């Protein structure tokens, strides 16, 4: 029965009305990449300027000086789900850069017990199979400097592939738009995710769906709808870098993350919800870095109907030497009472070190 519930959990986005906006559609694309950014509480949309800009703000890609690659691995929900990320970016000329990245978020080796009991009511453990529920996001990025001084823009074209064993599969397509501007050591950034909305079309195996429907007598489910739309999400940020005694630097950033929905964010209306994120990075001789950040402020309703404010703290450290960047982040993906913390490691390499 637990397996059947798990399958329905992954099918939940499909159980809603066709072609309506989803509050949590394709949410795996919003988890975040790069331990240095996660350590800063995801407040990097204005300051992002490397290969990971493909995710945070493609406008920042144009600031790379040579080809870069990045990889990241993290585990979530007590190591049940694995998140993997690989990215590559390169400059075309002094005004243009391109990038490509791949994200996989999945739960593997799930027990399929829908056929555990045969028609005669006999339990046969040989009928148990394993399957995976995995989401893939492939992003192609283009970045260019505008004729206006200190203005950059970037565009992402995304292909989404979602697979729930042999029960259901989906293809999705969408676009992101990013802008960055710098003035007097201040940096400003705007990232519009799914700016045209991201459309997902699902194909559901009717025979496998019947296995689920018939597995629990009296609890048959209607066939889910096969289309969904991901609503746009905006992130606006401002950043400034301070330098002390030549050896010490302090990068700070404040972001506002907006969704076109009503939820538990700290500022919410029937049309728009806004959540702040704040991060800092203290650097020493551009070699060692200490990071911290806080975000995801939520007004949570308690059992006694009172509201309490929760938030997600993060911190991290980083090391950079000869074009090799190794970063670690300790992030909170749940509220403080659940202690759902994750350890995230990422590696970034400037390929110029091989030349």
ZALUM-118981 format. One record per atom (N, C-alpha, C): residue in one letter; x, y, z. Coordinates in steps of 0.02 Angstrom, whole numbers, padded with zeros to 5 digits, always signed. Example, Ala and Ser with C-alpha at 12.3 -4.5 7.8 and 13.67 -1.06 7.14 Angstrom:
2
A+00660-00284+00390/A+00615-00225+00390/A+00660-00165+00390/S+00642-00112+00354/S+00684-00053+00357/S+00645+00002+00394/
This chain:
355
X+00041-00060+00000/X+00000+00000+00000/X+00043+00063+00000/X+00101+00060+00034/X+00145+00119+00034/X+00169+00136-00036/X+00183+00084-00076/X+00205+00096-00143/X+00151+00131-00184/X+00090+00109-00176/X+00035+00140-00213/X+00027+00213-00193/X+00035+00227-00129/X+00030+00297-00107/X+00087+00338-00136/X+00146+00309-00141/X+00204+00345-00168/X+00193+00360-00242/X+00165+00312-00278/X+00152+00324-00349/X+00102+00382-00357/X+00050+00382-00316/X+00001+00436-00320/X+00032+00503-00300/X+00082+00502-00255/X+00116+00563-00236/X+00150+00595-00296/X+00182+00554-00338/X+00215+00581-00397/X+00164+00600-00451/X+00106+00567-00450/X+00054+00583-00499/X+00011+00642-00478/X+00020+00667-00417/X-00023+00719-00391/X-00030+00780-00437/X+00026+00806-00467/X+00017+00863-00511/X-00030+00850-00569/X-00041+00787-00586/X-00085+00771-00642/X-00157+00765-00622/X-00171+00762-00558/X-00239+00748-00536/X-00283+00810-00536/X-00253+00867-00556/X-00291+00929-00556/X-00319+00942-00626/X-00356+00995-00632/X-00389+01011-00695/X-00338+01025-00749/X-00355+01007-00812/X-00308+01013-00868/X-00291+01085-00882/X-00227+01097-00900/X-00201+01161-00923/X-00217+01218-00875/X-00210+01204-00810/X-00213+01257-00760/X-00144+01267-00731/X-00131+01328-00705/X-00066+01341-00676/X-00057+01300-00613/X+00004+01275-00602/X+00018+01234-00543/X+00061+01274-00495/X+00043+01273-00431/X+00085+01306-00382/X+00153+01271-00377/X+00154+01206-00386/X+00216+01169-00374/X+00235+01124-00433/X+00219+01144-00492/X+00238+01107-00552/X+00312+01116-00566/X+00346+01061-00583/X+00418+01063-00599/X+00459+01096-00543/X+00441+01083-00481/X+00476+01114-00425/X+00548+01091-00419/X+00566+01035-00448/X+00635+01013-00445/X+00682+01064-00478/X+00655+01104-00523/X+00696+01156-00556/X+00706+01217-00512/X+00674+01218-00453/X+00682+01275-00407/X+00722+01258-00345/X+00749+01197-00340/X+00788+01178-00281/X+00852+01218-00275/X+00887+01228-00330/X+00948+01267-00329/X+01010+01226-00342/X+01060+01257-00373/X+01123+01223-00388/X+01181+01265-00360/X+01239+01233-00355/X+01301+01265-00334/X+01301+01278-00258/X+01345+01243-00222/X+01347+01248-00150/X+01362+01320-00126/X+01400+01358-00165/X+01414+01427-00144/X+01350+01469-00145/X+01307+01459-00194/X+01244+01496-00197/X+01196+01472-00143/X+01193+01407-00132/X+01149+01380-00080/X+01171+01404-00011/X+01236+01409-00001/X+01261+01434+00063/X+01242+01506+00076/X+01229+01544+00022/X+01208+01613+00029/X+01132+01620+00029/X+01097+01565+00040/X+01025+01568+00043/X+00991+01582-00023/X+01025+01564-00079/X+00999+01574-00147/X+00995+01647-00167/X+01026+01691-00130/X+01025+01763-00146/X+01085+01779-00190/X+01081+01762-00254/X+01139+01771-00299/X+01119+01795-00368/X+01056+01814-00379/X+01033+01829-00446/X+01068+01891-00475/X+01092+01936-00433/X+01127+01996-00457/X+01201+01985-00465/X+01232+01942-00423/X+01304+01934-00423/X+01329+01873-00460/X+01285+01828-00481/X+01306+01767-00516/X+01343+01785-00580/X+01404+01756-00588/X+01445+01775-00646/X+01490+01718-00670/X+01466+01656-00665/X+01506+01600-00686/X+01462+01549-00722/X+01488+01487-00729/X+01452+01436-00766/X+01383+01422-00735/X+01377+01431-00669/X+01314+01418-00636/X+01261+01472-00648/X+01280+01525-00683/X+01232+01576-00703/X+01179+01548-00749/X+01194+01493-00783/X+01143+01461-00825/X+01080+01448-00785/X+01089+01433-00722/X+01032+01419-00678/X+01006+01483-00645/X+01051+01522-00614/X+01029+01578-00572/X+01010+01640-00612/X+01049+01656-00663/X+01035+01713-00706/X+01080+01709-00767/X+01054+01687-00824/X+01096+01677-00883/X+01132+01740-00907/X+01110+01799-00884/X+01145+01860-00903/X+01216+01861-00877/X+01229+01826-00821/X+01296+01825-00792/X+01346+01783-00830/X+01324+01741-00876/X+01370+01698-00914/X+01421+01738-00954/X+01400+01797-00977/X+01444+01836-01020/X+01505+01862-00983/X+01507+01855-00917/X+01564+01879-00878/X+01620+01827-00870/X+01609+01766-00892/X+01662+01716-00888/X+01716+01732-00939/X+01779+01718-00921/X+01835+01734-00964/X+01859+01674-01003/X+01843+01614-00980/X+01863+01553-01014/X+01810+01499-01000/X+01817+01442-01032/X+01769+01388-01023/X+01770+01363-00951/X+01712+01345-00926/X+01705+01319-00858/X+01658+01259-00857/X+01670+01213-00810/X+01623+01159-00798/X+01606+01159-00723/X+01548+01132-00707/X+01526+01129-00637/X+01487+01064-00627/X+01496+01034-00569/X+01458+00974-00550/X+01436+00982-00478/X+01380+00950-00461/X+01354+00953-00393/X+01314+00890-00378/X+01318+00868-00316/X+01277+00812-00293/X+01251+00828-00224/X+01188+00812-00213/X+01159+00819-00147/X+01104+00768-00138/X+01089+00752-00075/X+01036+00705-00059/X+00985+00740-00015/X+00921+00723-00027/X+00867+00755+00010/X+00821+00702+00041/X+00783+00724+00091/X+00734+00681+00124/X+00766+00618+00151/X+00816+00627+00194/X+00851+00571+00226/X+00881+00524+00174/X+00911+00553+00122/X+00946+00516+00070/X+00900+00474+00026/X+00835+00488+00028/X+00789+00452-00015/X+00794+00478-00087/X+00801+00543-00096/X+00804+00574-00162/X+00874+00600-00176/X+00897+00593-00237/X+00963+00616-00257/X+00957+00671-00310/X+00997+00722-00302/X+00997+00779-00348/X+01066+00786-00377/X+01071+00782-00444/X+01136+00787-00478/X+01132+00841-00532/X+01188+00876-00540/X+01190+00934-00585/X+01258+00936-00621/X+01255+00949-00686/X+01316+00955-00727/X+01306+01013-00774/X+01357+01057-00780/X+01350+01116-00822/X+01416+01132-00857/X+01411+01163-00915/X+01468+01186-00954/X+01451+01253-00985/X+01500+01299-00986/X+01490+01364-01017/X+01555+01387-01048/X+01549+01428-01100/X+01608+01453-01134/X+01592+01520-01167/X+01641+01565-01170/X+01631+01628-01206/X+01639+01617-01281/X+01599+01650-01320/X+01606+01649-01393/X+01651+01705-01416/X+01642+01763-01387/X+01686+01821-01398/X+01680+01864-01336/X+01704+01926-01339/X+01703+01968-01279/X+01634+01995-01262/X+01584+01979-01303/X+01516+02003-01290/X+01464+01948-01285/X+01484+01886-01297/X+01436+01832-01302/X+01462+01769-01267/X+01417+01733-01235/X+01435+01670-01203/X+01375+01622-01208/X+01389+01558-01207/X+01337+01507-01209/X+01349+01455-01154/X+01298+01418-01138/X+01304+01366-01087/X+01252+01312-01096/X+01266+01256-01064/X+01219+01200-01064/X+01223+01167-00995/X+01167+01146-00968/X+01166+01114-00902/X+01113+01060-00900/X+01124+01012-00856/X+01078+00956-00848/X+01067+00943-00773/X+01004+00937-00754/X+00985+00922-00685/X+00946+00856-00685/X+00962+00813-00637/X+00921+00753-00626/X+00904+00749-00552/X+00839+00745-00538/X+00814+00737-00470/X+00771+00675-00469/X+00791+00624-00430/X+00753+00562-00433/X+00755+00521-00370/X+00706+00478-00366/X+00703+00426-00315/X+00707+00359-00351/X+00757+00320-00334/X+00770+00257-00369/X+00752+00197-00324/X+00746+00141-00358/X+00733+00076-00324/X+00671+00079-00280/X+00617+00105-00307/X+00552+00104-00273/X+00520+00036-00284/X+00493+00007-00232/X+00460-00058-00237/X+00391-00051-00270/X+00381-00086-00324/X+00315-00087-00357/X+00278-00150-00332/X+00232-00140-00286/X+00195-00196-00257/X+00124-00200-00283/X+00109-00166-00338/X+00041-00166-00365/X+00018-00235-00387/X+00066-00280-00400/X+00047-00348-00421/X+00070-00400-00370/X+00081-00378-00309/X+00104-00423-00257/X+00054-00479-00244/X-00010-00462-00245/X-00063-00511-00232/X-00098-00527-00298/X-00098-00590-00316/X-00129-00608-00379/X-00205-00612-00373/X-00240-00631-00426/X-00313-00632-00427/X-00342-00683-00380/X-00302-00732-00360/X-00326-00782-00312/X-00312-00762-00240/X-00285-00703-00231/X-00270-00678-00164/X-00207-00706-00134/X-00163-00735-00175/X-00101-00763-00151/X-00045-00711-00156/X-00007-00705-00102/X+00050-00658-00101/X+00110-00693-00133/X+00137-00659-00184/X+00195-00687-00220/X+00248-00632-00225/X+00301-00638-00185/X+00352-00586-00183/X+00393-00583-00247/X+00389-00633-00289/X+00424-00631-00354/X+00391-00581-00401/X+00332-00559-00384/X+00296-00511-00427/X+00315-00439-00410/X+00360-00429-00362/X+00382-00362-00344/X+00437-00339-00393/X+00429-00280-00420/X+00479-00250-00464/X+00503-00184-00435/X+00558-00159-00463/X+00586-00094-00443/X+00576-00044-00499/X+00563+00018-00481/X+00559+00071-00531/X+00586+00136-00502/X+00597+00184-00546/X+00623+00250-00526/X+00573+00304-00545/X+00571+00356-00505/X+00534+00417-00521/X+00586+00472-00527/X+00597+00496-00587/X+00652+00543-00599/X+00629+00602-00642/X+00656+00660-00626/X+00644+00721-00665/X+00709+00746-00694/X+00707+00766-00758/X+00767+00791-00792/X+00753+00860-00820/X+00801+00904-00813/X+00796+00971-00842/X+00859+00987-00882/X+00851+00995-00948/X+00907+01012-00992/X+00898+01085-01014/X+00950+01126-01001/X+00945+01197-01014/X+00999+01220-01062/X+00979+01256-01114/X+01025+01288-01161/X+01024+01363-01148/X+01082+01393-01138/X+01086+01463-01117/X+01125+01505-01167/X+01102+01567-01175/X+01135+01616-01218/X+01138+01682-01181/X+01197+01713-01180/X+01207+01776-01144/X+01245+01825-01188/X+01227+01888-01182/X+01260+01939-01223/X+01258+02007-01188/X+01310+02046-01200/X+01313+02114-01175/X+01271+02159-01220/X+01231+02202-01190/X+01190+02249-01228/X+01232+02309-01251/X+01209+02344-01303/X+01245+02405-01323/X+01248+02457-01268/X+01200+02455-01222/X+01201+02500-01165/X+01254+02477-01116/X+01298+02520-01096/X+01355+02501-01053/X+01331+02470-00987/X+01366+02416-00969/X+01355+02380-00906/X+01288+02343-00902/X+01254+02334-00958/X+01193+02295-00960/X+01207+02229-00995/X+01185+02174-00965/X+01190+02108-00996/X+01121+02075-00994/X+01109+02030-01042/X+01048+01991-01040/X+01063+01919-01057/X+01019+01875-01037/X+01028+01804-01051/X+00961+01769-01059/X+00961+01716-01099/X+00900+01678-01113/X+00914+01604-01102/X+00868+01570-01070/X+00870+01497-01063/X+00813+01466-01102/X+00829+01413-01137/X+00778+01370-01167/X+00782+01303-01131/X+00726+01281-01101/X+00727+01222-01058/X+00685+01166-01088/X+00712+01106-01081/X+00675+01045-01099/X+00667+01004-01035/X+00606+00988-01018/X+00591+00951-00957/X+00568+00880-00975/X+00598+00831-00942/X+00578+00761-00951/X+00564+00731-00882/X+00504+00705-00872/X+00486+00675-00808/X+00462+00604-00820/X+00487+00558-00779/X+00472+00487-00788/X+00452+00457-00721/X+00395+00423-00719/X+00373+00387-00660/X+00368+00314-00679/X+00425+00279-00676/X+00428+00209-00696/X+00397+00200-00765/X+00356+00149-00772/X+00318+00140-00834/X+00245+00161-00825/X+00232+00200-00772/X+00164+00225-00760/X+00149+00287-00802/X+00197+00334-00805/X+00184+00396-00840/X+00249+00430-00858/X+00248+00467-00914/X+00306+00506-00936/X+00281+00574-00961/X+00327+00622-00961/X+00307+00690-00980/X+00364+00725-01015/X+00345+00768-01064/X+00391+00815-01096/X+00367+00886-01082/X+00414+00931-01068/X+00396+01000-01057/X+00446+01047-01089/X+00423+01108-01104/X+00466+01158-01136/X+00451+01227-01105/X+00504+01267-01097/X+00494+01333-01069/X+00555+01377-01079/X+00548+01441-01060/X+00602+01490-01069/X+00610+01533-01006/X+00672+01553-00993/X+00689+01601-00940/X+00722+01662-00972/X+00716+01718-00938/X+00749+01780-00960/X+00783+01813-00901/X+00847+01832-00910/X+00884+01864-00856/X+00916+01928-00879/X+00922+01976-00833/X+00954+02041-00846/X+00999+02058-00787/X+01057+02086-00801/X+01102+02111-00749/X+01127+02181-00769/X+01138+02222-00717/X+01163+02290-00727/X+01210+02307-00670/X+01264+02342-00686/X+01313+02361-00635/X+01326+02436-00638/X+01327+02467-00579/X+01339+02540-00575/X+01372+02556-00509/X+01430+02588-00512/X+01465+02611-00451/X+01472+02556-00399/X+01496+02498-00422/X+01508+02439-00379/X+01444+02407-00352/X+01387+02431-00373/X+01323+02399-00357/X+01302+02356-00416/X+01275+02297-00401/X+01251+02253-00454/X+01176+02240-00443/X+01140+02239-00499/X+01069+02227-00497/X+01053+02170-00545/X+01005+02128-00526/X+00988+02072-00569/X+00914+02056-00566/X+00887+02033-00622/X+00818+02010-00625/X+00816+01945-00664/X+00786+01894-00634/X+00778+01829-00666/X+00704+01813-00670/X+00680+01801-00731/X+00610+01783-00742/X+00608+01711-00765/X+00590+01665-00721/X+00586+01594-00738/X+00519+01578-00769/X+00520+01533-00819/X+00458+01511-00852/X+00418+01571-00875/X+00453+01618-00907/X+00423+01683-00924/X+00365+01675-00972/X+00367+01624-01014/X+00311+01611-01059/X+00265+01557-01032/X+00275+01539-00969/X+00247+01479-00937/X+00279+01418-00969/X+00288+01366-00929/X+00317+01304-00954/X+00262+01252-00960/X+00256+01224-01019/X+00203+01177-01035/X+00228+01105-01030/X+00192+01063-00993/X+00208+00992-00987/X+00150+00950-01014/X+00167+00902-01056/X+00117+00855-01082/X+00135+00785-01059/X+00087+00750-01027/X+00098+00685-00998/X+00067+00630-01041/X+00102+00572-01042/X+00075+00511-01072/X+00070+00459-01016/X+00010+00434-01005/X-00003+00388-00950/X-00019+00318-00977/X+00014+00268-00951/X+00001+00199-00971/X-00065+00177-00938/X-00115+00165-00979/X-00181+00149-00952/X-00182+00083-00914/X-00144+00034-00939/X-00143-00031-00905/X-00111-00025-00836/X-00057+00013-00831/X-00024+00021-00766/X-00067+00062-00720/X-00104+00111-00748/X-00150+00150-00706/X-00205+00105-00677/X-00228+00057-00717/X-00279+00011-00693/X-00252-00032-00636/X-00187-00049-00639/X-00157-00087-00584/X-00163-00049-00518/X-00154+00016-00522/X-00159+00058-00462/X-00232+00065-00440/X-00275+00079-00488/X-00345+00090-00472/X-00377+00028-00440/X-00357-00031-00464/X-00387-00093-00440/X-00352-00121-00378/X-00297-00089-00358/X-00258-00117-00303/X-00291-00106-00235/X-00330-00052-00229/X-00363-00035-00165/X-00438-00035-00177/X-00473-00086-00158/X-00546-00090-00169/X-00581-00030-00137/X-00627-00002-00175/X-00666+00054-00149/X-00632+00120-00150/X-00571+00123-00175/X-00534+00187-00178/X-00508+00199-00248/X-00547+00182-00298/X-00526+00192-00367/X-00517+00266-00381/X-00469+00281-00424/X-00453+00350-00441/X-00472+00364-00513/X-00494+00426-00525/X-00507+00445-00594/X-00442+00453-00632/X-00445+00444-00697/X-00385+00453-00738/X-00362+00525-00734/X-00298+00537-00720/X-00274+00606-00714/X-00273+00641-00781/X-00273+00708-00777/X-00267+00748-00838/X-00195+00744-00863/X-00185+00763-00925/X-00120+00751-00956/X-00082+00814-00975/X-00104+00872-00952/X-00067+00933-00966/X-00062+00976-00904/X-00009+01015-00899/X-00001+01062-00843/X+00042+01120-00866/X+00034+01176-00833/X+00070+01237-00850/X+00104+01264-00787/X+00168+01279-00792/X+00206+01308-00736/X+00204+01384-00742/X+00181+01417-00690/X+00175+01490-00690/X+00243+01524-00683/X+00249+01586-00707/X+00313+01622-00701/X+00332+01636-00629/X+00396+01646-00618/X+00424+01662-00553/X+00478+01715-00564/X+00477+01768-00524/X+00525+01823-00532/X+00571+01826-00471/X+00635+01842-00484/X+00683+01852-00430/X+00722+01915-00445/X+00717+01963-00401/X+00750+02028-00409/X+00802+02035-00354/X+00864+02055-00372/X+00917+02059-00323/X+00961+02120-00331/X+00993+02139-00275/X+01042+02192-00275/X+01102+02169-00233/X+01162+02182-00258/X+01223+02156-00225/X+01277+02209-00225/X+01320+02204-00174/X+01378+02250-00171/X+01437+02213-00141/X+01496+02226-00168/X+01558+02196-00144/X+01599+02248-00106/X+01618+02232-00045/X+01659+02276-00004/X+01729+02245+00002/X+01780+02287-00001/X+01849+02264+00007/X+01881+02298+00067/X+01913+02257+00110/X+01945+02282+00171/X+02018+02262+00171/X+02062+02311+00177/X+02134+02298+00184/X+02161+02251+00131/X+02133+02255+00071/X+02156+02216+00013/X+02145+02141+00019/X+02153+02112+00078/X+02149+02040+00086/X+02078+02015+00098/X+02035+02056+00126/X+01968+02034+00146/X+01915+02066+00101/X+01867+02025+00082/X+01810+02051+00043/X+01745+02027+00075/X+01693+02064+00064/X+01627+02046+00088/X+01577+02059+00033/X+01549+02006+00006/X+01497+02011-00044/X+01429+02002-00011/X+01384+02048-00021/X+01318+02045+00009/X+01265+02049-00046/X+01208+02018-00033/X+01153+02022-00081/X+01086+02013-00046/X+01038+02051-00070/X+00969+02045-00047/X+00925+02033-00108/X+00885+01980-00106/X+00840+01963-00161/X+00768+01963-00138/X+00723+01976-00185/X+00652+01968-00175/X+00627+01917-00227/X+00594+01865-00203/X+00570+01811-00246/X+00495+01815-00248/X+00467+01822-00308/X+00395+01833-00317/X+00364+01776-00356/X+00307+01752-00333/X+00267+01702-00368/X+00197+01732-00380/X+00167+01715-00436/X+00101+01739-00451/X+00048+01692-00423/X+00043+01692-00356/X-00003+01648-00321/X-00008+01672-00249/X-00056+01646-00213/X-00062+01660-00142/X-00039+01598-00103/X+00009+01608-00057/X+00035+01552-00018/X+00053+01577+00052/X+00100+01544+00083/X+00119+01562+00152/X+00180+01608+00156/X+00200+01638+00100/X+00257+01683+00101/X+00243+01741+00149/X+00297+01774+00169/X+00291+01827+00220/X+00249+01885+00195/X+00250+01898+00130/X+00207+01949+00099/X+00165+01914+00046/X+00099+01915+00053/X+00058+01878+00005/X-00009+01913-00006/X-00032+01911-00069/X-00098+01935-00087/X-00129+01882-00132/X-00190+01894-00153/X-00223+01846-00197/X-00190+01841-00265/X-00149+01892-00283/X-00117+01893-00348/X-00043+01877-00346/X-00008+01900-00293/X+00064+01896-00291/X+00089+01882-00221/X+00141+01839-00216/X+00174+01826-00152/X+00248+01841-00158/X+00277+01872-00106/X+00347+01893-00109/X+00383+01866-00048/X+00442+01839-00060/X+00484+01811-00007/X+00554+01838-00013/X+00583+01865+00041/X+00651+01891+00038/X+00703+01836+00049/X+00763+01848+00024/X+00821+01806+00037/X+00882+01851+00045/X+00923+01836+00095/X+00982+01877+00110/X+01042+01831+00116/X+01098+01852+00085/X+01158+01811+00089/X+01221+01852+00091/X+01275+01822+00117/X+01339+01856+00118/X+01394+01805+00105/X+01451+01830+00081/X+01511+01789+00071/X+01572+01829+00093/X+01605+01804+00143/X+01666+01835+00169/X+01726+01798+00140/X+01769+01834+00104/X+01826+01803+00071/X+01892+01828+00098/X+01942+01784+00097/X+02009+01801+00119/X+02058+01786+00063/X+02091+01837+00038/X+02140+01833-00017/X+02113+01794-00077/X+02049+01797-00088/X+02017+01762-00144/X+02035+01688-00145/X+02043+01660-00085/X+02064+01590-00077/X+02015+01550-00035/X+01995+01578+00022/X+01950+01544+00068/X+01888+01587+00078/X+01829+01555+00082/X+01766+01592+00086/X+01721+01562+00140/X+01688+01605+00176/X+01638+01587+00226/X+01572+01619+00205/X+01519+01579+00202/X+01455+01604+00176/X+01398+01590+00225/X+01347+01632+00220/X+01287+01623+00260/X+01228+01655+00225/X+01169+01631+00240/X+01109+01659+00209/X+01047+01634+00244/X+00993+01668+00230/X+00929+01650+00258/X+00875+01667+00208/X+00824+01625+00204/X+00769+01636+00156/X+00710+01593+00172/X+00663+01590+00125/X+00602+01550+00131/X+00565+01565+00196/X+00551+01628+00207/X+00512+01648+00265/X+00439+01628+00254/X+00411+01592+00302/X+00343+01567+00295/X+00302+01581+00357/X+00239+01600+00346/X+00191+01606+00402/X+00154+01540+00407/X+00175+01498+00454/X+00147+01431+00460/X+00091+01429+00512/X+00037+01395+00493/X-00020+01388+00538/X-00009+01329+00584/X-00012+01341+00650/X-00001+01289+00699/X-00066+01253+00717/X-00061+01199+00756/X-00119+01159+00774/X-00171+01201+00812/X-00148+01249+00852/X-00195+01290+00891/X-00220+01350+00851/X-00210+01348+00784/X-00232+01401+00738/X-00193+01466+00744/X-00140+01466+00782/X-00096+01524+00785/X-00045+01519+00728/X-00016+01576+00710/X+00034+01577+00657/X+00103+01590+00686/X+00152+01558+00657/X+00221+01569+00678/X+00264+01578+00616/X+00315+01619+00622/X+00359+01634+00566/X+00418+01584+00566/X+00427+01549+00511/X+00484+01503+00504/X+00527+01528+00446/X+00588+01504+00445/X+00636+01524+00393/X+00687+01469+00385/X+00727+01474+00332/X+00777+01423+00318/X+00847+01454+00320/X+00886+01437+00371/X+00955+01462+00374/X+01001+01417+00334/X+01055+01445+00309/X+01105+01408+00272/X+01174+01436+00287/X+01224+01394+00283/X+01292+01420+00285/X+01337+01374+00244/X+01395+01400+00227/X+01440+01360+00186/X+01511+01386+00188/X+01556+01347+00160/X+01626+01367+00154/X+01649+01350+00083/X+01702+01383+00062/X+01729+01371-00004/X+01804+01379-00007/X+01833+01347-00056/X+01906+01350-00065/X+01920+01356-00140/X+01963+01403-00157/X+01980+01415-00227/X+02055+01416-00235/X+02080+01377-00283/X+02152+01376-00296/X+02165+01358-00369/X+02199+01401-00402/X+02223+01388-00470/X+02166+01365-00517/X+02110+01400-00512/X+02054+01385-00557/X+02009+01329-00535/X+02022+01300-00477/X+01979+01246-00450/X+01941+01273-00390/X+01874+01268-00392/X+01831+01294-00339/X+01795+01234-00307/X+01806+01224-00244/X+01773+01171-00206/X+01730+01203-00152/X+01665+01188-00153/X+01619+01222-00107/X+01575+01171-00070/X+01556+01190-00010/X+01512+01149+00032/X+01458+01194+00062/X+01397+01168+00066/X+01342+01205+00097/X+01304+01159+00143/X+01284+01186+00199/X+01241+01151+00247/X+01174+01188+00245/X+01124+01156+00215/X+01062+01191+00200/X+01003+01159+00236/X+00954+01201+00251/X+00893+01178+00285/X+00837+01178+00234/X+00811+01119+00216/X+00757+01116+00167/X+00689+01108+00199/X+00685+01109+00265/X+00621+01106+00300/X+00622+01157+00355/X+00568+01162+00394/X+00572+01212+00447/X+00615+01184+00504/X+00633+01230+00549/X+00684+01213+00598/X+00664+01154+00643/X+00600+01143+00653/X+00578+01090+00699/X+00588+01020+00670/X+00593+01014+00603/X+00599+00949+00573/X+00671+00927+00563/X+00718+00973+00566/X+00789+00958+00560/X+00805+00920+00495/X+00772+00940+00441/X+00785+00908+00376/X+00843+00946+00342/X+00902+00934+00366/X+00960+00968+00338/X+00994+00926+00284/X+01027+00960+00238/X+01061+00926+00184/X+01132+00952+00178/X+01178+00907+00161/X+01247+00925+00146/X+01256+00926+00071/X+01280+00981+00046/X+01287+00991-00027/X+01360+01005-00044/X+01386+00970-00093/X+01454+00981-00117/X+01451+00998-00192/X+01493+01044-00212/X+01497+01061-00283/X+01568+01077-00302/X+01583+01067-00365/X+01650+01079-00392/X+01644+01119-00456/X+01685+01170-00463/X+01688+01210-00524/X+01760+01215-00546/X+01772+01207-00610/X+01840+01208-00637/X+01843+01256-00696/X+01891+01301-00694/X+01908+01343-00751/X+01954+01304-00797/X+01931+01289-00857/X+01971+01246-00901/X+02034+01280-00926/X+02043+01343-00911/X+02105+01377-00930/X+02166+01347-00896/X+02156+01311-00840/X+02213+01283-00804/X+02245+01226-00843/X+02211+01200-00894/X+02240+01146-00934/X+02275+01172-00996/X+02278+01237-01003/X+02311+01265-01062/X+02379+01294-01044/
